[in-house]
Amino acid sequence: MARLRTYSGRGTASRVISGIGALFALIEIIYILMIVLGANQDNGFFRFIRSLAEPLALFFPGLFDTGNYNVSVFLNYGLAAVFWLVVTGILARAVARY
């Protein structure tokens, strides 16, 4: 006999928050890959991803200037991705706990 799982509203909210953080981090990672792999910056998909990634990067762009554009993008937008995972992870735990 299969047991039905019931989730509390807090558990659902926690998963939604974690999912949003993962989505934000994924957008940053896609943008990093597109830059590093040399995607056509005139392409509509690239412009769409850039329009999402730049505001989500918050204060991280320009934080590190290594002299190499690709490395700088990797560091700055990579930190933004990690930031979103950490912050939403903390928020999700707090919501699930209280």
C-alpha positions as CSV (number, residue, x, y, z in Angstrom):
1,M,0.0,0.0,0.0
2,A,1.4,3.3,-1.0
3,R,1.6,6.1,1.6
4,L,0.4,9.5,0.5
5,R,2.7,12.3,1.5
6,T,1.3,15.5,2.7
7,Y,3.4,18.6,2.7
8,S,2.9,21.6,4.9
9,G,2.7,25.0,3.4
10,R,6.1,25.8,4.8
11,G,7.6,22.8,3.0
12,T,6.1,23.9,-0.2
13,A,7.2,27.5,0.3
14,S,10.7,26.2,1.1
15,R,10.9,24.2,-2.1
16,V,9.6,27.2,-4.2
17,I,12.3,29.4,-2.7
18,S,15.0,26.9,-3.4
19,G,13.7,26.5,-6.9
20,I,13.8,30.2,-7.6
21,G,17.4,30.3,-6.3
22,A,18.3,27.4,-8.6
23,L,16.7,29.2,-11.6
24,F,18.5,32.4,-10.9
25,A,21.8,30.5,-10.6
26,L,21.0,28.6,-13.8
27,I,20.4,31.9,-15.7
28,E,23.8,33.2,-14.5
29,I,25.6,30.0,-15.5
30,I,24.0,30.0,-19.0
31,Y,25.1,33.6,-19.4
32,I,28.7,32.7,-18.3
33,L,28.8,29.8,-20.8
34,M,27.5,31.9,-23.6
35,I,30.2,34.6,-23.0
36,V,33.0,32.1,-22.5
37,L,32.1,30.0,-25.5
38,G,31.7,33.1,-27.7
39,A,28.0,33.2,-28.5
40,N,26.8,35.7,-31.0
41,Q,25.8,38.8,-28.9
42,D,23.4,40.0,-31.6
43,N,21.3,36.9,-31.2
44,G,17.9,37.3,-29.7
45,F,18.3,34.4,-27.2
46,F,21.7,35.9,-26.0
47,R,20.1,39.3,-25.5
48,F,17.2,37.7,-23.6
49,I,19.6,35.8,-21.3
50,R,21.7,38.9,-20.8
51,S,18.6,41.0,-19.9
52,L,17.9,38.5,-17.1
53,A,21.4,37.8,-16.0
54,E,22.6,41.4,-15.6
55,P,20.0,42.5,-13.1
56,L,20.3,39.2,-11.2
57,A,24.0,39.7,-10.8
58,L,23.3,42.6,-8.5
59,F,26.6,44.3,-7.4
60,F,28.9,41.5,-8.6
61,P,29.8,42.7,-12.1
62,G,33.0,44.7,-12.0
63,L,33.9,43.3,-8.5
64,F,36.9,41.5,-10.0
65,D,38.8,42.9,-13.0
66,T,41.4,40.3,-13.9
67,G,42.4,41.9,-17.2
68,N,40.8,38.9,-19.1
69,Y,37.2,39.5,-19.9
70,N,36.2,35.9,-19.9
71,V,37.8,35.2,-16.5
72,S,36.2,38.4,-15.1
73,V,32.7,37.3,-16.3
74,F,33.3,33.8,-14.9
75,L,34.3,35.2,-11.5
76,N,31.7,38.0,-11.2
77,Y,28.7,36.1,-12.6
78,G,29.8,32.9,-10.9
79,L,29.8,34.6,-7.6
80,A,26.3,35.9,-8.3
81,A,25.1,32.3,-9.0
82,V,26.6,31.1,-5.7
83,F,25.1,34.1,-3.9
84,W,21.6,33.2,-5.1
85,L,22.1,29.5,-4.1
86,V,23.3,30.4,-0.6
87,V,20.8,33.2,0.1
88,T,17.8,31.2,-1.1
89,G,19.1,28.1,0.7
90,I,19.2,30.1,4.0
91,L,15.7,31.5,3.4
92,A,14.3,28.1,2.5
93,R,15.7,26.6,5.7
94,A,14.3,29.5,7.7
95,V,10.8,29.2,6.2
96,A,10.8,25.4,6.6
97,R,11.9,25.6,10.2
98,Y,9.5,28.4,11.4
